[in-house]
């Protein structure tokens, strides 16, 4: 059976939970659209997160990999278009490391693009009543670090993973309650969005050519 690896992160930045893992863990061992879903939690630590991701890919041998992370302050289900080759941490990671202006892969490309059908997914989510968008930046923290590491792995000739990408999600409501004014999204909504994302990604070969860019 086809396999899809989906990852979430441990809590960071003083939060007691990470919405990515609270949602992703509910997909474990499910079968969706003819594929077995396998989940893994990644540490919110530079270096170790990519090591854990690569170990999971070696273990699971998935056809597709989707990594999910928390983006407190965002208001929708954000599909990342690009990862850049730089770590520039505003806060320390969970091991106390705070790299500044360091490459993720020495002599690696400046950036990698997601290979998920982003615009088709966004269109499908909106049609289902779920706020979604294509994001033009994954930041420069551990989420971007992992996305770049994933896409670098996929770019290697020996890699058999067909598609991969990264998704940022908002705070959970209980987190937003501690951040007055911050938007949130329920576990139920994010779970539905992830399931639909997996189904669309598995069955879409050619992405839609529609405008989802940003003016600033």
Buried (B, 14 or more C-beta within 10 A) or exposed (E): EEBBBBBBBBBBBEBEBBBBBBBBEBBEEBEBBEBBBBBBBBBBBBBBBBEBBBEBBEEBEBBBBBBBBBBBEBBBBBBBBBBBBBBBBEEBBBEEBEBEEBBBEEEBEEBBEBBBBBBBBBBBBBEEEBBBBBBEBBBBBBBBBBBBBBBBBBEEEEEEBBBBBBBBBBBBBBBBEEEEEBBBBBBEBBBBBBBBBBBBBBEBEEBBEEEBEEEE
